[in-house]
Amino acid sequence: MEAPIHSLNALFEQLGLPSSDSEIRAFIELHQPLTLSICLSEADFWNPSQAAFLSEAIAEDADWARVVEELNVLLHG
């Protein structure tokens, strides 16, 4: 399996969120677990721009897709 092009820290920076390892852990702890019926991009804690970015990354299988999927798994955990 190839390593993701982008890191989780870079994804949080792209989303305009605090991006240190501890800040990411805190974000995940605050927002997990997402109900399985909720798509990551439809969670109520994203602003419209963040939600659109996450949705497009997956729909277009963009180079961000793997790290967005990683976040999806972490939040649904």
Contacts in CASP RR format, 6 or more apart in sequence:
PFRMAT RR
TARGET T0000
AUTHOR 0000-0000-0000
METHOD contacts of the structure
MODEL  1
MEAPIHSLNALFEQLGLPSSDSEIRAFIELHQPLTLSICLSEADFWNPSQ
AAFLSEAIAEDADWARVVEELNVLLHG
4 66 0 8 1.000
4 67 0 8 1.000
4 70 0 8 1.000
5 63 0 8 1.000
5 64 0 8 1.000
5 66 0 8 1.000
5 67 0 8 1.000
6 14 0 8 1.000
6 63 0 8 1.000
6 64 0 8 1.000
6 66 0 8 1.000
6 67 0 8 1.000
7 67 0 8 1.000
8 24 0 8 1.000
8 67 0 8 1.000
8 70 0 8 1.000
8 71 0 8 1.000
9 19 0 8 1.000
9 20 0 8 1.000
9 21 0 8 1.000
9 24 0 8 1.000
10 19 0 8 1.000
10 67 0 8 1.000
11 64 0 8 1.000
11 67 0 8 1.000
11 68 0 8 1.000
11 71 0 8 1.000
12 18 0 8 1.000
12 19 0 8 1.000
12 23 0 8 1.000
12 24 0 8 1.000
12 27 0 8 1.000
13 19 0 8 1.000
14 53 0 8 1.000
14 64 0 8 1.000
15 46 0 8 1.000
15 50 0 8 1.000
15 53 0 8 1.000
15 54 0 8 1.000
16 50 0 8 1.000
17 23 0 8 1.000
17 27 0 8 1.000
18 24 0 8 1.000
18 27 0 8 1.000
28 74 0 8 1.000
28 75 0 8 1.000
31 43 0 8 1.000
31 45 0 8 1.000
31 75 0 8 1.000
32 74 0 8 1.000
32 75 0 8 1.000
32 76 0 8 1.000
32 77 0 8 1.000
33 75 0 8 1.000
33 76 0 8 1.000
33 77 0 8 1.000
34 40 0 8 1.000
34 43 0 8 1.000
34 75 0 8 1.000
34 76 0 8 1.000
34 77 0 8 1.000
36 76 0 8 1.000
39 55 0 8 1.000
40 54 0 8 1.000
40 58 0 8 1.000
40 68 0 8 1.000
40 71 0 8 1.000
40 72 0 8 1.000
40 75 0 8 1.000
40 76 0 8 1.000
41 51 0 8 1.000
41 52 0 8 1.000
41 54 0 8 1.000
41 55 0 8 1.000
41 58 0 8 1.000
42 51 0 8 1.000
43 51 0 8 1.000
43 75 0 8 1.000
46 54 0 8 1.000
53 64 0 8 1.000
54 68 0 8 1.000
56 62 0 8 1.000
57 64 0 8 1.000
57 65 0 8 1.000
57 68 0 8 1.000
58 65 0 8 1.000
58 68 0 8 1.000
58 69 0 8 1.000
END
